[in-house]
Amino acid sequence: MVIEAKKGKIIPLDIEKIKGFISDKKYFYLFGFTVSYCSDINNVIGRLYYSSTGTTITDIQLNVKI
């Protein structure tokens, strides 16, 4: 699993990095996760990325109320 965690909002470049690692055959990453822990004062916002086919990357958003 490759993880991108930051205080600010997750930007498109962060997502592309995660998707790049998952789709690059030399790394063998099946999962990626982005987490923003200060962009929303009431929530930690995470998004899980995964590929079961090796080509299509699916994502699921997870919010944790603080």
N, CA, C and O atoms as a Tripos MOL2 file, in Angstrom:
@<TRIPOS>MOLECULE
protein
  264   263    66     0     0
PROTEIN
NO_CHARGES

@<TRIPOS>ATOM
      1 N           0.8520   -1.1720    0.0000 N.3       1 MET1
      2 CA          0.0000    0.0000    0.0000 C.3       1 MET1
      3 C           0.8950    1.2300    0.0000 C.2       1 MET1
      4 O           1.8920    1.2940    0.7180 O.2       1 MET1
      5 N           0.5220    2.1920   -0.8110 N.am      2 VAL2
      6 CA          1.2030    3.4810   -0.8470 C.3       2 VAL2
      7 C           0.2400    4.5160   -0.2560 C.2       2 VAL2
      8 O          -0.9530    4.5000   -0.5580 O.2       2 VAL2
      9 N           0.7640    5.4170    0.5890 N.am      3 ILE3
     10 CA         -0.0850    6.3660    1.3120 C.3       3 ILE3
     11 C           0.4240    7.7860    1.1160 C.2       3 ILE3
     12 O           1.6260    8.0420    1.1840 O.2       3 ILE3
     13 N          -0.5020    8.7040    0.8730 N.am      4 GLU4
     14 CA         -0.2180   10.1370    0.8110 C.3       4 GLU4
     15 C          -1.0410   10.7830    1.9210 C.2       4 GLU4
     16 O          -2.2700   10.7830    1.8540 O.2       4 GLU4
     17 N          -0.3860   11.3290    2.9310 N.am      5 ALA5
     18 CA         -1.0810   11.9720    4.0570 C.3       5 ALA5
     19 C          -0.6010   13.4050    4.1800 C.2       5 ALA5
     20 O           0.5940   13.6810    4.0660 O.2       5 ALA5
     21 N          -1.5460   14.3260    4.4150 N.am      6 LYS6
     22 CA         -1.1740   15.7340    4.5370 C.3       6 LYS6
     23 C          -2.2000   16.5190    5.3340 C.2       6 LYS6
     24 O          -3.3370   16.0810    5.5110 O.2       6 LYS6
     25 N          -1.7860   17.6810    5.8100 N.am      7 LYS7
     26 CA         -2.6930   18.5550    6.5660 C.3       7 LYS7
     27 C          -3.7230   19.2000    5.6480 C.2       7 LYS7
     28 O          -4.8960   19.3030    6.0040 O.2       7 LYS7
     29 N          -3.2950   19.6260    4.4880 N.am      8 GLY8
     30 CA         -4.1800   20.3230    3.5620 C.3       8 GLY8
     31 C          -5.0550   19.3730    2.7660 C.2       8 GLY8
     32 O          -5.0640   18.1620    2.9900 O.2       8 GLY8
     33 N          -5.7860   19.9530    1.8350 N.am      9 LYS9
     34 CA         -6.6460   19.1450    0.9680 C.3       9 LYS9
     35 C          -5.8090   18.3060    0.0200 C.2       9 LYS9
     36 O          -4.7170   18.6970   -0.3920 O.2       9 LYS9
     37 N          -6.3420   17.1590   -0.3110 N.am     10 ILE10
     38 CA         -5.7190   16.3020   -1.3180 C.3      10 ILE10
     39 C          -6.0100   16.9370   -2.6780 C.2      10 ILE10
     40 O          -7.1620   17.2260   -3.0020 O.2      10 ILE10
     41 N          -4.9730   17.1480   -3.4590 N.am     11 ILE11
     42 CA         -5.1230   17.7860   -4.7690 C.3      11 ILE11
     43 C          -4.9900   16.7260   -5.8650 C.2      11 ILE11
     44 O          -4.5120   15.6210   -5.6040 O.2      11 ILE11
     45 N          -5.4100   17.0560   -7.0840 N.am     12 PRO12
     46 CA         -5.3440   16.0790   -8.1760 C.3      12 PRO12
     47 C          -3.9490   15.4670   -8.3770 C.2      12 PRO12
     48 O          -3.8440   14.2940   -8.7340 O.2      12 PRO12
     49 N          -2.8950   16.2320   -8.1550 N.am     13 LEU13
     50 CA         -1.5390   15.6950   -8.3000 C.3      13 LEU13
     51 C          -1.2890   14.5560   -7.3110 C.2      13 LEU13
     52 O          -0.6370   13.5710   -7.6560 O.2      13 LEU13
     53 N          -1.8000   14.6830   -6.0880 N.am     14 ASP14
     54 CA         -1.6580   13.6220   -5.0820 C.3      14 ASP14
     55 C          -2.3520   12.3410   -5.5510 C.2      14 ASP14
     56 O          -1.8130   11.2430   -5.4070 O.2      14 ASP14
     57 N          -3.5280   12.4930   -6.1020 N.am     15 ILE15
     58 CA         -4.2970   11.3410   -6.5950 C.3      15 ILE15
     59 C          -3.5780   10.6770   -7.7640 C.2      15 ILE15
     60 O          -3.5110    9.4500   -7.8390 O.2      15 ILE15
     61 N          -3.0450   11.4770   -8.6650 N.am     16 GLU16
     62 CA         -2.3320   10.9250   -9.8160 C.3      16 GLU16
     63 C          -1.0840   10.1670   -9.3790 C.2      16 GLU16
     64 O          -0.7430    9.1490   -9.9820 O.2      16 GLU16
     65 N          -0.3930   10.6470   -8.3350 N.am     17 LYS17
     66 CA          0.7730    9.9100   -7.8180 C.3      17 LYS17
     67 C           0.3580    8.5350   -7.3170 C.2      17 LYS17
     68 O           1.0010    7.5340   -7.6330 O.2      17 LYS17
     69 N          -0.7250    8.4840   -6.5300 N.am     18 ILE18
     70 CA         -1.2060    7.2080   -5.9960 C.3      18 ILE18
     71 C          -1.6030    6.2760   -7.1370 C.2      18 ILE18
     72 O          -1.2080    5.1100   -7.1510 O.2      18 ILE18
     73 N          -2.3760    6.7770   -8.0850 N.am     19 LYS19
     74 CA         -2.8070    5.9520   -9.2160 C.3      19 LYS19
     75 C          -1.6190    5.5040  -10.0640 C.2      19 LYS19
     76 O          -1.6190    4.4030  -10.6140 O.2      19 LYS19
     77 N          -0.6160    6.3610  -10.1620 N.am     20 GLY20
     78 CA          0.5890    6.0010  -10.9170 C.3      20 GLY20
     79 C           1.3210    4.8290  -10.2960 C.2      20 GLY20
     80 O           1.7590    3.9240  -11.0060 O.2      20 GLY20
     81 N           1.4590    4.8340   -8.9630 N.am     21 PHE21
     82 CA          2.1080    3.7190   -8.2840 C.3      21 PHE21
     83 C           1.3170    2.4220   -8.4570 C.2      21 PHE21
     84 O           1.8990    1.3580   -8.6650 O.2      21 PHE21
     85 N          -0.0010    2.5150   -8.3720 N.am     22 ILE22
     86 CA         -0.8350    1.3150   -8.5080 C.3      22 ILE22
     87 C          -0.7570    0.7430   -9.9290 C.2      22 ILE22
     88 O          -0.6980   -0.4740  -10.1080 O.2      22 ILE22
     89 N          -0.7570    1.6090  -10.9200 N.am     23 SER23
     90 CA         -0.7790    1.1320  -12.3030 C.3      23 SER23
     91 C           0.6090    0.7760  -12.8460 C.2      23 SER23
     92 O           0.7090    0.1380  -13.8940 O.2      23 SER23
     93 N           1.6750    1.1750  -12.1540 N.am     24 ASP24
     94 CA          3.0310    0.8710  -12.6080 C.3      24 ASP24
     95 C           3.4020   -0.5630  -12.2010 C.2      24 ASP24
     96 O           3.4690   -0.8820  -11.0140 O.2      24 ASP24
     97 N           3.6390   -1.4070  -13.1870 N.am     25 LYS25
     98 CA          3.8760   -2.8370  -12.9460 C.3      25 LYS25
     99 C           5.1570   -3.1250  -12.1620 C.2      25 LYS25
    100 O           5.2870   -4.2080  -11.5920 O.2      25 LYS25
    101 N           6.1030   -2.1880  -12.1180 N.am     26 LYS26
    102 CA          7.3450   -2.4740  -11.3960 C.3      26 LYS26
    103 C           7.2120   -2.3320   -9.8780 C.2      26 LYS26
    104 O           8.1000   -2.7680   -9.1460 O.2      26 LYS26
    105 N           6.1160   -1.7290   -9.3870 N.am     27 TYR27
    106 CA          5.9390   -1.5420   -7.9500 C.3      27 TYR27
    107 C           5.0410   -2.5870   -7.2920 C.2      27 TYR27
    108 O           5.2050   -2.8510   -6.1010 O.2      27 TYR27
    109 N           4.1160   -3.1820   -8.0060 N.am     28 PHE28
    110 CA          3.2140   -4.2110   -7.4750 C.3      28 PHE28
    111 C           2.3090   -3.7200   -6.3420 C.2      28 PHE28
    112 O           1.9120   -4.5150   -5.4900 O.2      28 PHE28
    113 N           1.9760   -2.4270   -6.3150 N.am     29 TYR29
    114 CA          1.0420   -1.9240   -5.3090 C.3      29 TYR29
    115 C          -0.3850   -2.2680   -5.7340 C.2      29 TYR29
    116 O          -0.7760   -1.9990   -6.8690 O.2      29 TYR29
    117 N          -1.1500   -2.8540   -4.8400 N.am     30 LEU30
    118 CA         -2.5530   -3.1640   -5.1200 C.3      30 LEU30
    119 C          -3.4740   -2.0900   -4.5560 C.2      30 LEU30
    120 O          -4.5890   -1.9040   -5.0430 O.2      30 LEU30
    121 N          -3.0010   -1.3750   -3.5170 N.am     31 PHE31
    122 CA         -3.8120   -0.3820   -2.8260 C.3      31 PHE31
    123 C          -3.0490    0.9230   -2.6630 C.2      31 PHE31
    124 O          -1.8210    0.9470   -2.5870 O.2      31 PHE31
    125 N          -3.8170    2.0070   -2.6130 N.am     32 GLY32
    126 CA         -3.2770    3.3180   -2.2870 C.3      32 GLY32
    127 C          -4.2710    4.0130   -1.3810 C.2      32 GLY32
    128 O          -5.4560    3.6780   -1.3720 O.2      32 GLY32
    129 N          -3.7880    4.9830   -0.6190 N.am     33 PHE33
    130 CA         -4.6770    5.6790    0.3120 C.3      33 PHE33
    131 C          -4.2360    7.1250    0.4300 C.2      33 PHE33
    132 O          -3.0580    7.4020    0.6590 O.2      33 PHE33
    133 N          -5.1740    8.0490    0.2740 N.am     34 THR34
    134 CA         -4.8970    9.4630    0.5470 C.3      34 THR34
    135 C          -5.6650    9.8410    1.8040 C.2      34 THR34
    136 O          -6.8040    9.4200    2.0020 O.2      34 THR34
    137 N          -5.0250   10.6400    2.6500 N.am     35 VAL35
    138 CA         -5.6890   11.0820    3.8730 C.3      35 VAL35
    139 C          -5.3600   12.5460    4.1230 C.2      35 VAL35
    140 O          -4.2070   12.9690    4.0390 O.2      35 VAL35
    141 N          -6.3990   13.3030    4.4330 N.am     36 SER36
    142 CA         -6.2710   14.7080    4.7890 C.3      36 SER36
    143 C          -6.7850   14.8540    6.2140 C.2      36 SER36
    144 O          -7.9620   14.6160    6.4880 O.2      36 SER36
    145 N          -5.8910   15.2500    7.1220 N.am     37 TYR37
    146 CA         -6.2690   15.2500    8.5340 C.3      37 TYR37
    147 C          -6.4810   16.6270    9.1380 C.2      37 TYR37
    148 O          -6.7470   16.7290   10.3350 O.2      37 TYR37
    149 N          -6.3710   17.6960    8.3450 N.am     38 CYS38
    150 CA         -6.6510   19.0330    8.8980 C.3      38 CYS38
    151 C          -7.4470   19.9270    7.9460 C.2      38 CYS38
    152 O          -7.7530   21.0680    8.2940 O.2      38 CYS38
    153 N          -7.7820   19.4420    6.7720 N.am     39 SER39
    154 CA         -8.5070   20.3030    5.8270 C.3      39 SER39
    155 C          -9.9600   20.5120    6.2440 C.2      39 SER39
    156 O         -10.5850   21.4900    5.8330 O.2      39 SER39
    157 N         -10.5000   19.6110    7.0480 N.am     40 ASP40
    158 CA        -11.8560   19.7280    7.5970 C.3      40 ASP40
    159 C         -11.7370   19.5700    9.1040 C.2      40 ASP40
    160 O         -11.2880   18.5310    9.5890 O.2      40 ASP40
    161 N         -12.1330   20.5850    9.8390 N.am     41 ILE41
    162 CA        -11.9530   20.5920   11.2980 C.3      41 ILE41
    163 C         -12.7210   19.4800   12.0060 C.2      41 ILE41
    164 O         -12.3560   19.0960   13.1170 O.2      41 ILE41
    165 N         -13.7690   18.9610   11.3900 N.am     42 ASN42
    166 CA        -14.6100   17.9500   12.0270 C.3      42 ASN42
    167 C         -14.3760   16.5250   11.5430 C.2      42 ASN42
    168 O         -14.9040   15.5830   12.1340 O.2      42 ASN42
    169 N         -13.6020   16.3490   10.4880 N.am     43 ASN43
    170 CA        -13.4330   15.0270    9.8840 C.3      43 ASN43
    171 C         -11.9960   14.7810    9.4390 C.2      43 ASN43
    172 O         -11.2750   15.7100    9.0740 O.2      43 ASN43
    173 N         -11.6060   13.5480    9.4760 N.am     44 VAL44
    174 CA        -10.4190   13.0830    8.7680 C.3      44 VAL44
    175 C         -10.9600   12.4550    7.4900 C.2      44 VAL44
    176 O         -11.8110   11.5680    7.5430 O.2      44 VAL44
    177 N         -10.4720   12.9100    6.3530 N.am     45 ILE45
    178 CA        -11.0010   12.4580    5.0700 C.3      45 ILE45
    179 C          -9.9850   11.5470    4.4050 C.2      45 ILE45
    180 O          -8.8530   11.9480    4.1330 O.2      45 ILE45
    181 N         -10.4020   10.3270    4.1480 N.am     46 GLY46
    182 CA         -9.5290    9.3600    3.4900 C.3      46 GLY46
    183 C         -10.1920    8.8080    2.2530 C.2      46 GLY46
    184 O         -11.4180    8.7670    2.1470 O.2      46 GLY46
    185 N          -9.3740    8.3890    1.3320 N.am     47 ARG47
    186 CA         -9.8870    7.7570    0.1180 C.3      47 ARG47
    187 C          -8.9850    6.5760   -0.2080 C.2      47 ARG47
    188 O          -7.7700    6.7170   -0.3470 O.2      47 ARG47
    189 N          -9.6090    5.4060   -0.3280 N.am     48 LEU48
    190 CA         -8.9020    4.1830   -0.6580 C.3      48 LEU48
    191 C          -8.9870    3.9540   -2.1580 C.2      48 LEU48
    192 O         -10.0610    4.0600   -2.7500 O.2      48 LEU48
    193 N          -7.8490    3.6380   -2.7680 N.am     49 TYR49
    194 CA         -7.7770    3.3340   -4.1940 C.3      49 TYR49
    195 C          -7.3030    1.8960   -4.3260 C.2      49 TYR49
    196 O          -6.4030    1.4700   -3.6020 O.2      49 TYR49
    197 N          -7.8980    1.1500   -5.2380 N.am     50 TYR50
    198 CA         -7.4640   -0.2240   -5.4480 C.3      50 TYR50
    199 C          -7.7460   -0.6610   -6.8760 C.2      50 TYR50
    200 O          -8.6040   -0.1050   -7.5630 O.2      50 TYR50
    201 N          -7.0090   -1.6580   -7.2940 N.am     51 SER51
    202 CA         -7.2070   -2.2090   -8.6280 C.3      51 SER51
    203 C          -7.2760   -3.7170   -8.5220 C.2      51 SER51
    204 O          -6.3240   -4.3600   -8.0800 O.2      51 SER51
    205 N          -8.3880   -4.2740   -8.9220 N.am     52 SER52
    206 CA         -8.5310   -5.7300   -8.9110 C.3      52 SER52
    207 C          -8.2250   -6.3220  -10.2840 C.2      52 SER52
    208 O          -7.9870   -7.5230  -10.4130 O.2      52 SER52
    209 N          -8.2340   -5.4770  -11.2960 N.am     53 THR53
    210 CA         -8.0100   -5.9620  -12.6610 C.3      53 THR53
    211 C          -6.6200   -5.6110  -13.1820 C.2      53 THR53
    212 O          -6.1770   -6.1650  -14.1880 O.2      53 THR53
    213 N          -5.9340   -4.6990  -12.5060 N.am     54 GLY54
    214 CA         -4.6380   -4.2480  -12.9910 C.3      54 GLY54
    215 C          -4.7360   -3.0630  -13.9270 C.2      54 GLY54
    216 O          -3.7240   -2.4410  -14.2490 O.2      54 GLY54
    217 N          -5.9520   -2.7390  -14.3720 N.am     55 THR55
    218 CA         -6.1160   -1.6050  -15.2800 C.3      55 THR55
    219 C          -7.0590   -0.5450  -14.7170 C.2      55 THR55
    220 O          -6.7420    0.6440  -14.7620 O.2      55 THR55
    221 N          -8.2010   -0.9500  -14.1930 N.am     56 THR56
    222 CA         -9.1780   -0.0100  -13.6600 C.3      56 THR56
    223 C          -8.9120    0.2290  -12.1730 C.2      56 THR56
    224 O          -8.7950   -0.7160  -11.3930 O.2      56 THR56
    225 N          -8.8160    1.5070  -11.7940 N.am     57 ILE57
    226 CA         -8.5900    1.8550  -10.3920 C.3      57 ILE57
    227 C          -9.8910    2.3930   -9.8100 C.2      57 ILE57
    228 O         -10.4510    3.3670  -10.3130 O.2      57 ILE57
    229 N         -10.3580    1.7570   -8.7590 N.am     58 THR58
    230 CA        -11.6060    2.1240   -8.0830 C.3      58 THR58
    231 C         -11.2590    2.8680   -6.8050 C.2      58 THR58
    232 O         -10.2200    2.6110   -6.1970 O.2      58 THR58
    233 N         -12.1290    3.7950   -6.3910 N.am     59 ASP59
    234 CA        -11.8760    4.5060   -5.1430 C.3      59 ASP59
    235 C         -13.1240    4.5750   -4.2790 C.2      59 ASP59
    236 O         -14.2490    4.6010   -4.7770 O.2      59 ASP59
    237 N         -12.8950    4.6020   -2.9680 N.am     60 ILE60
    238 CA        -13.9670    4.6720   -1.9700 C.3      60 ILE60
    239 C         -13.5830    5.7540   -0.9670 C.2      60 ILE60
    240 O         -12.4780    5.7290   -0.4240 O.2      60 ILE60
    241 N         -14.4830    6.7050   -0.7140 N.am     61 GLN61
    242 CA        -14.1970    7.7610    0.2590 C.3      61 GLN61
    243 C         -14.6320    7.3230    1.6520 C.2      61 GLN61
    244 O         -15.6900    6.7170    1.8250 O.2      61 GLN61
    245 N         -13.8010    7.6390    2.6410 N.am     62 LEU62
    246 CA        -14.0650    7.3230    4.0350 C.3      62 LEU62
    247 C         -13.9330    8.6140    4.8490 C.2      62 LEU62
    248 O         -12.9260    9.3130    4.7440 O.2      62 LEU62
    249 N         -14.9340    8.9270    5.6490 N.am     63 ASN63
    250 CA        -14.8810   10.0930    6.5280 C.3      63 ASN63
    251 C         -14.9620    9.6160    7.9760 C.2      63 ASN63
    252 O         -15.8120    8.7970    8.3260 O.2      63 ASN63
    253 N         -14.0750   10.1340    8.8000 N.am     64 VAL64
    254 CA        -14.0710    9.8000   10.2200 C.3      64 VAL64
    255 C         -14.3410   11.0840   10.9900 C.2      64 VAL64
    256 O         -13.5430   12.0200   10.9390 O.2      64 VAL64
    257 N         -15.4580   11.1350   11.7000 N.am     65 LYS65
    258 CA        -15.8260   12.3050   12.4880 C.3      65 LYS65
    259 C         -14.9630   12.3450   13.7380 C.2      65 LYS65
    260 O         -14.7940   11.3370   14.4240 O.2      65 LYS65
    261 N         -14.4180   13.5310   14.0250 N.am     66 ILE66
    262 CA        -13.5950   13.6980   15.2130 C.3      66 ILE66
    263 C         -14.3840   14.3270   16.3330 C.2      66 ILE66
    264 O         -13.8480   14.5460   17.4190 O.2      66 ILE66
@<TRIPOS>BOND
     1     1     2 1
     2     2     3 1
     3     3     4 2
     4     3     5 am
     5     5     6 1
     6     6     7 1
     7     7     8 2
     8     7     9 am
     9     9    10 1
    10    10    11 1
    11    11    12 2
    12    11    13 am
    13    13    14 1
    14    14    15 1
    15    15    16 2
    16    15    17 am
    17    17    18 1
    18    18    19 1
    19    19    20 2
    20    19    21 am
    21    21    22 1
    22    22    23 1
    23    23    24 2
    24    23    25 am
    25    25    26 1
    26    26    27 1
    27    27    28 2
    28    27    29 am
    29    29    30 1
    30    30    31 1
    31    31    32 2
    32    31    33 am
    33    33    34 1
    34    34    35 1
    35    35    36 2
    36    35    37 am
    37    37    38 1
    38    38    39 1
    39    39    40 2
    40    39    41 am
    41    41    42 1
    42    42    43 1
    43    43    44 2
    44    43    45 am
    45    45    46 1
    46    46    47 1
    47    47    48 2
    48    47    49 am
    49    49    50 1
    50    50    51 1
    51    51    52 2
    52    51    53 am
    53    53    54 1
    54    54    55 1
    55    55    56 2
    56    55    57 am
    57    57    58 1
    58    58    59 1
    59    59    60 2
    60    59    61 am
    61    61    62 1
    62    62    63 1
    63    63    64 2
    64    63    65 am
    65    65    66 1
    66    66    67 1
    67    67    68 2
    68    67    69 am
    69    69    70 1
    70    70    71 1
    71    71    72 2
    72    71    73 am
    73    73    74 1
    74    74    75 1
    75    75    76 2
    76    75    77 am
    77    77    78 1
    78    78    79 1
    79    79    80 2
    80    79    81 am
    81    81    82 1
    82    82    83 1
    83    83    84 2
    84    83    85 am
    85    85    86 1
    86    86    87 1
    87    87    88 2
    88    87    89 am
    89    89    90 1
    90    90    91 1
    91    91    92 2
    92    91    93 am
    93    93    94 1
    94    94    95 1
    95    95    96 2
    96    95    97 am
    97    97    98 1
    98    98    99 1
    99    99   100 2
   100    99   101 am
   101   101   102 1
   102   102   103 1
   103   103   104 2
   104   103   105 am
   105   105   106 1
   106   106   107 1
   107   107   108 2
   108   107   109 am
   109   109   110 1
   110   110   111 1
   111   111   112 2
   112   111   113 am
   113   113   114 1
   114   114   115 1
   115   115   116 2
   116   115   117 am
   117   117   118 1
   118   118   119 1
   119   119   120 2
   120   119   121 am
   121   121   122 1
   122   122   123 1
   123   123   124 2
   124   123   125 am
   125   125   126 1
   126   126   127 1
   127   127   128 2
   128   127   129 am
   129   129   130 1
   130   130   131 1
   131   131   132 2
   132   131   133 am
   133   133   134 1
   134   134   135 1
   135   135   136 2
   136   135   137 am
   137   137   138 1
   138   138   139 1
   139   139   140 2
   140   139   141 am
   141   141   142 1
   142   142   143 1
   143   143   144 2
   144   143   145 am
   145   145   146 1
   146   146   147 1
   147   147   148 2
   148   147   149 am
   149   149   150 1
   150   150   151 1
   151   151   152 2
   152   151   153 am
   153   153   154 1
   154   154   155 1
   155   155   156 2
   156   155   157 am
   157   157   158 1
   158   158   159 1
   159   159   160 2
   160   159   161 am
   161   161   162 1
   162   162   163 1
   163   163   164 2
   164   163   165 am
   165   165   166 1
   166   166   167 1
   167   167   168 2
   168   167   169 am
   169   169   170 1
   170   170   171 1
   171   171   172 2
   172   171   173 am
   173   173   174 1
   174   174   175 1
   175   175   176 2
   176   175   177 am
   177   177   178 1
   178   178   179 1
   179   179   180 2
   180   179   181 am
   181   181   182 1
   182   182   183 1
   183   183   184 2
   184   183   185 am
   185   185   186 1
   186   186   187 1
   187   187   188 2
   188   187   189 am
   189   189   190 1
   190   190   191 1
   191   191   192 2
   192   191   193 am
   193   193   194 1
   194   194   195 1
   195   195   196 2
   196   195   197 am
   197   197   198 1
   198   198   199 1
   199   199   200 2
   200   199   201 am
   201   201   202 1
   202   202   203 1
   203   203   204 2
   204   203   205 am
   205   205   206 1
   206   206   207 1
   207   207   208 2
   208   207   209 am
   209   209   210 1
   210   210   211 1
   211   211   212 2
   212   211   213 am
   213   213   214 1
   214   214   215 1
   215   215   216 2
   216   215   217 am
   217   217   218 1
   218   218   219 1
   219   219   220 2
   220   219   221 am
   221   221   222 1
   222   222   223 1
   223   223   224 2
   224   223   225 am
   225   225   226 1
   226   226   227 1
   227   227   228 2
   228   227   229 am
   229   229   230 1
   230   230   231 1
   231   231   232 2
   232   231   233 am
   233   233   234 1
   234   234   235 1
   235   235   236 2
   236   235   237 am
   237   237   238 1
   238   238   239 1
   239   239   240 2
   240   239   241 am
   241   241   242 1
   242   242   243 1
   243   243   244 2
   244   243   245 am
   245   245   246 1
   246   246   247 1
   247   247   248 2
   248   247   249 am
   249   249   250 1
   250   250   251 1
   251   251   252 2
   252   251   253 am
   253   253   254 1
   254   254   255 1
   255   255   256 2
   256   255   257 am
   257   257   258 1
   258   258   259 1
   259   259   260 2
   260   259   261 am
   261   261   262 1
   262   262   263 1
   263   263   264 2
@<TRIPOS>SUBSTRUCTURE
     1 MET1         2 RESIDUE 1 A MET
     2 VAL2         6 RESIDUE 1 A VAL
     3 ILE3        10 RESIDUE 1 A ILE
     4 GLU4        14 RESIDUE 1 A GLU
     5 ALA5        18 RESIDUE 1 A ALA
     6 LYS6        22 RESIDUE 1 A LYS
     7 LYS7        26 RESIDUE 1 A LYS
     8 GLY8        30 RESIDUE 1 A GLY
     9 LYS9        34 RESIDUE 1 A LYS
    10 ILE10       38 RESIDUE 1 A ILE
    11 ILE11       42 RESIDUE 1 A ILE
    12 PRO12       46 RESIDUE 1 A PRO
    13 LEU13       50 RESIDUE 1 A LEU
    14 ASP14       54 RESIDUE 1 A ASP
    15 ILE15       58 RESIDUE 1 A ILE
    16 GLU16       62 RESIDUE 1 A GLU
    17 LYS17       66 RESIDUE 1 A LYS
    18 ILE18       70 RESIDUE 1 A ILE
    19 LYS19       74 RESIDUE 1 A LYS
    20 GLY20       78 RESIDUE 1 A GLY
    21 PHE21       82 RESIDUE 1 A PHE
    22 ILE22       86 RESIDUE 1 A ILE
    23 SER23       90 RESIDUE 1 A SER
    24 ASP24       94 RESIDUE 1 A ASP
    25 LYS25       98 RESIDUE 1 A LYS
    26 LYS26      102 RESIDUE 1 A LYS
    27 TYR27      106 RESIDUE 1 A TYR
    28 PHE28      110 RESIDUE 1 A PHE
    29 TYR29      114 RESIDUE 1 A TYR
    30 LEU30      118 RESIDUE 1 A LEU
    31 PHE31      122 RESIDUE 1 A PHE
    32 GLY32      126 RESIDUE 1 A GLY
    33 PHE33      130 RESIDUE 1 A PHE
    34 THR34      134 RESIDUE 1 A THR
    35 VAL35      138 RESIDUE 1 A VAL
    36 SER36      142 RESIDUE 1 A SER
    37 TYR37      146 RESIDUE 1 A TYR
    38 CYS38      150 RESIDUE 1 A CYS
    39 SER39      154 RESIDUE 1 A SER
    40 ASP40      158 RESIDUE 1 A ASP
    41 ILE41      162 RESIDUE 1 A ILE
    42 ASN42      166 RESIDUE 1 A ASN
    43 ASN43      170 RESIDUE 1 A ASN
    44 VAL44      174 RESIDUE 1 A VAL
    45 ILE45      178 RESIDUE 1 A ILE
    46 GLY46      182 RESIDUE 1 A GLY
    47 ARG47      186 RESIDUE 1 A ARG
    48 LEU48      190 RESIDUE 1 A LEU
    49 TYR49      194 RESIDUE 1 A TYR
    50 TYR50      198 RESIDUE 1 A TYR
    51 SER51      202 RESIDUE 1 A SER
    52 SER52      206 RESIDUE 1 A SER
    53 THR53      210 RESIDUE 1 A THR
    54 GLY54      214 RESIDUE 1 A GLY
    55 THR55      218 RESIDUE 1 A THR
    56 THR56      222 RESIDUE 1 A THR
    57 ILE57      226 RESIDUE 1 A ILE
    58 THR58      230 RESIDUE 1 A THR
    59 ASP59      234 RESIDUE 1 A ASP
    60 ILE60      238 RESIDUE 1 A ILE
    61 GLN61      242 RESIDUE 1 A GLN
    62 LEU62      246 RESIDUE 1 A LEU
    63 ASN63      250 RESIDUE 1 A ASN
    64 VAL64      254 RESIDUE 1 A VAL
    65 LYS65      258 RESIDUE 1 A LYS
    66 ILE66      262 RESIDUE 1 A ILE
